[in-house]
Amino acid sequence: MILFLLALAPGLAIALYVYWRDKHEKEPLGLLLKCFFLGAATCIPAAIAESFFLDHFGFDLDTDTDLTSAFLAAFFIVGFFEELGKYLVLVLFAYRKPAFNEPFDGIIYAVMISLGFATLENIFYVAQGGMGTAIVRIFTAVPMHAAFGIFMGYYVGKAKFEKSSSESITRLKGLTIAICLHGAYDFLLFQNESVLLTLSVLPLIIASYVYCSKAMKVHANASPFKD
């Protein structure tokens, strides 16, 4: 039970934090919960796709992974399929809702979708890895999934309220950045050839958190409900 609660805790804590940052016009809790559970549901097809392509190309992430294999697996399989699933929920479900009525909503819906994914994934990892895995992922994997969501949601929220011909391009920019950030994070952890590269994940995490805080502030200040 303790491990299960530890697996749930970071996702719920971050969700509450981002909800609190949405100061001007709160989103319906029912819609946020739907996004959370739809995000969790994307974990299944993503895992199936990842397993198929990793096996097809002969990538074994449990053994020593060279730089090339780690790069291809991180960017073009794991990062791609996981962020694509979240993106589809965001643009095909949340994006069309009347409640999506300010730029910050792109962030909050993307984060809820990402945290749904991250929480279900975390339950599986913690069940296998135990207490040590639970503690490490509280400060790494789960908040980074939220960061991927903030990067994606920032541009999706921007796209909806730009009202220009580049709306779809701006949305895809969010997806591309999320995939690249996710890929970079996984690449540093997948590869086993350089300890320095592995340690580089720490400044990547810190830089991501700093950017995410700024992105939330920008969209909060752009809210039409601010005054």
Secondary structure, DSSP 8 states (H G I E B T S, - for coil): -HHHHHHHHHHHHHHHHHHHH--SS---HHHHHHHHHHHHHTHHHHHHHHHHHHHHTT--TTS---HHHHHHHIIIIIHHHHHHHHHHHHHHTGGGSTT--STHHHHHHHHHHHHHHHHHHHHHHHHHH-HHHHHHHHHTHHHHHHHHHHHHHHHHHHHHHH-STTHHHHHHHHHHHHHHHHHHHHHHHH--S-HHHHHTHHHHHHHHHHHHHHHHHHHHHT-TT--
